[in-house]
């Protein structure tokens, strides 16, 4: 697997707190753990794609501060080519609460410099998108930037993946026709379609509705129930690939998207990419942290072989 993946998205510093529960307003509680790491869905997916075997480029915007320096060190260590627009705003940060018992999480993201990522910024790095086999975008950065990236990729014949996260606001209908794959989780799919994802039948209806909006194929990630793919010809439910007791689910979705993109870039079918992504996500949830939890290609292949 040696395809090329270009990812457009944000970087934030992850500030992760582990505790038995979230505090109520006005309340202080004692936590059981804390860590600082690299985050932002775009940066996470770039790391996941690189570790999963793809030659990866990441397009984003950073401030001039220690969080930005941490980002650049991480991308260099992972072999990721960084195409970064400078900003006078601070680099963003995310507050992540992780339940110490279940591994479930709740997150607040401040995009910082990435809130200023524009369509013009994306145009400056269009060559990186045009040279890719697969292009990935999310919606943590301004929608206009994501839309421009998808337009450039589509015009160049590059396979496009949109992870419509977070689902905080409606997206323009123009997005759907630019997506070879749209990849929401259950809550994001519900926000886009109005269908509560409470089982396979509901996931099938939601995926079909996303396709009817113009997406070439829809993948709905279902957590411990795996992932469902509707490509217009068939509907495939890929069960989760368990790798042990869950410790931290924070980076599971990003692990899936990055690994799936890497598989497609390397020539895999969508069905094989679905298995590859589920294996990567299954490994990631057994480890604490986000970037630190993302598996290497050899580990994913070993899990699939086993």
N, C-alpha and C positions, 0 to 999 in steps of 0.2 A: 504494500500500500504506500504509494508515494505521490498521490495527487496533491493539488494546491488548493488551499482554502483561504479565502479572504473574509475577515470578520469586521463589521462596523459596529461599534458600540461604546459603552462607557467603562471607565475604570473608576472604582472607589476603593478606599481603604476599608476593609471589614473590621469592625470592632465587635467581637463576639463575646457574649455573656451567657454563661450556663447557670441555670437556677431551677428550682422546683416549679416555679410559676412566674408569670408576669406580675409586677407590682400593680396595685390599684393606684389611681390618681392620689397624690399626696402621701403615698406610702413608700418607705424604703425597706428593701429586703436584702438579705445576705446571699450572694451568689456562690457557686461552687467552682467557677472557672472563668478565665478571661484569656483572649488572644487577639492579636492584631495580624491581619493578613491581607492579601490582595483579593479584590472583589469587583463587582459590576458584572452584569450578565455577559456583556460583550467580551470583556477580558477573560472571564471564566471560560467561556466557550472557545476562545482562542487557545487557551492553555489545554483544554480538553481535546481539541482537534490536534494540536501539536503532539501531545502525549499519545494520542490514538494513531499517530503515524503520518499525518499530513504536514507538508511544508506550509506553514501558516503565516499570514500577514494580518496585523491588527491595525485598524484605522480609528483614531480617537482624538481627544483633546485633553491637555493637562495643564495645570498650573506650574509654578516654579517653587516647589516646596519639597519637604521630605517624603510626603506620600507619593509625589511624582517620581522621585528618585527610587523609591521602593518599587514602583511599577516598572521602571526601565530595567532595574536589576533583575526582576522576575522574568520579564520577556527575554532578556539576553540569556538568562540561564536556561530557559525553555526552548531557545532557538527560534523565537518568534521575531519576524521582521516588524518593527514598529514604524508606522506612518502617522506621526503625531503633529497636530496643529497646536501652537502655543497659545496660552491664555493668561491674562492678568488676574483671573479669578482663582481662588484656591481649588486644589484638587478635591474631589468629593469624598464622602465617607458614608458608611452604612452602619446602623445599629442593628445587630442580629441577636435576638433572644433564642436560645436553644433550651428546650425542656430537657433537664438532666436525666429524666427517666425514659421518655419515649423518643427523644431525638427530634421531635417536631419543632418547627421554627416560626418566628414572626420577625419581619424585617422592616425597617424604615431606611429609605435611601435618600441622601442629599446629593444630586448629581454634580454640584460645583461647576468646575470649568466645562464639563461636558454638556451642561445646559445650554451653552453657547455654540454647540456643534451645529454647523449650518450646511445647507446644500452646497454653498460655495466651497466650504472646507472639503466636502466629499469630492467635489470636482477636481480639487488639487491633487487628489490621490486616485483618480479614476484609472490610471494605468495599472495600479495594484489589483483593482477589481477585474479589469478586462483580462489580466493574465491568469486569473484563477480558474479552477474547474468548478468550484462551488463558492457561492457568496452567501453569507449569513448576516442577518440584521435582527435587532429586537426593537422595542419601543421605549427603552429607558432614555434614549437621546431624543431630541426633537423629531417629530414625525416627518418633517420636511427633509431632514437629512437621511432618514431611513428610506423614504420614498425615492430620493435621488439615487441612493446606492442601488436600489432594486432596478431602477430604470437603466442605469449604466450597465448593470449585469445583464439584464434582459437584452439590451441592444447588442451586447457582445456575445450572446449565446451562452452565457454562464448559467449553470443551474442555480436557482435561487431558493433560499430557505428563510422564512420569516417566523421568528418566535415572538408572537404578539403579547409580550409581557413587559411591564405589568398591564393588566386589563383595567386601567383606571378611567379610560375614556373611550368613546367609540372611535373606530378608525375609518378613514376615508375608503369608499368603495374601490378607489383606484389601486389600493394595495393588493387586493385579491387577485386581479388579473396578472400581476407581476410575480406571483408566487408559484413556483413549481411545487413547493411544499410549504404548508402553513402548519406550525407545530405548537399548539397551545396545550396547557395542562387542563385539568377538569374545571377549575374555577374560571380560567381565561376562556375556555370554550363556552361555558355557561354565559359569561358576559357578552360574548360575541353573538351567540345564537338565541339566548333566552331559554335554553334547554338545560335543566338541572341534570348533571351527569351522575346518575345514581345506579349505573349498571351498564352492561354491554349494549343493550338495546338503545339506551339514551345516547351513548357515545356514538353508535352507528348513525342515529338521526342527526346528531350535531355535526359529525364529519361530513355527512351528505349535504347538510345545509351550507357548510363552509365551501364545499366544492361548487354548489349551485351559485355561490356568490362570485365564482370565477377562479378559485384556486385550482391548480392542476391536481393536487393531492392534499389530503388532510391527515395529519397524525395527531391523535389526542393521547397525551401521556397520562396514565392512570395510577401512578404511584405503585403501591404494592400489587395492583392488578395488571401491571405491564403497560402496553401501549397498543393502540388500535390504528391501523392504516387503511384509508379508503383512497384508492388511486383511480377510481372511475371504472375499473375493470373487475375489481375484487375487493373484498373487505377482509382484512387479516387481523386477528387479535393475537398479539405476541405476549404470552404470559411473562410476568416478571422473572428475572433470573436471580434467584436468591444466592447470597454469598455469606450469610451469617446474620446475626442480630443487628438491627439498625442502631447506629450510634448518633448520627447527625445527618439529616436529610437536606441540609441547606443547598448543597451543590448538585443534587441528583439530576434535576432538570437540565442544568447546563452541561453536565457530563454527558447526558443523553444526546443533546443537540450537537455538541462538538464532535462526539464519536460518530454519530450518524452522518454528519457532514464529511468527516474524514473517510468514512467507508464509501460514500458516494463518489468523492473525489478520486478514490483509488479504483473505481470501476465496479463497485459492488452494486447489486440490485437493491431496490428499496426494501424488499423483504429481508435480505441479508443485513442491510444497514440497520433495520429495526432490531434484529437480534444483537448486533454489535453494540448499538446504543443502549439496549436494555442491560447487557452485560456490564458495560461501563458504569451505568447508574447503579446497578446492584452492588458493584464493588465499592463505589464511592460512599454509599450510605453506611457502610460498616466502619468508616474511619471518621475521626473528628476533623472539623475544618471544611474549607471549600476547595481552594486550589490544592492544599496538601492532601486532600482525599482523592483527587482524580487519578485514575489508573494509567499506567503505561500500556502501550500496544501489546507487549508480550504478556502482560497480566490478563488483558481482555481475551486474547487468543487462547491462553491457557484455560481460562474459565469456560470458554465455549467448547474447547476440546474435551474438557472434563465432564 
